[in-house]
């Protein structure tokens, strides 16, 4: 599903104008991004949680030359699906 498909779905289900649904979807995404930027975890019950993990700096290798190159420390975003979402996805696979 693309962002525009999500906007159309929200507009249809909530009986909103497309422009209003777009504001809702953009606000949701911006709120999640803002929380993650601040280092906070975001949990949506029944769906999953977004969080950050800190990766330490390390020595990597250039695959072309084999030369060692430093890889800087960084924060990496992750998504962990909730129990209800995992069950829904698992049951979808069994029906096919």
Secondary structure, DSSP 8 states (H G I E B T S, - for coil): --HHHHHHHHHHHTT--HHHHHHHHHHHHHHHHHHHHTT--EEETTTEEEEEEEE--EEEE-TTT--EEEE--EEEEEEEE-HHHHHHHHHHHHH-
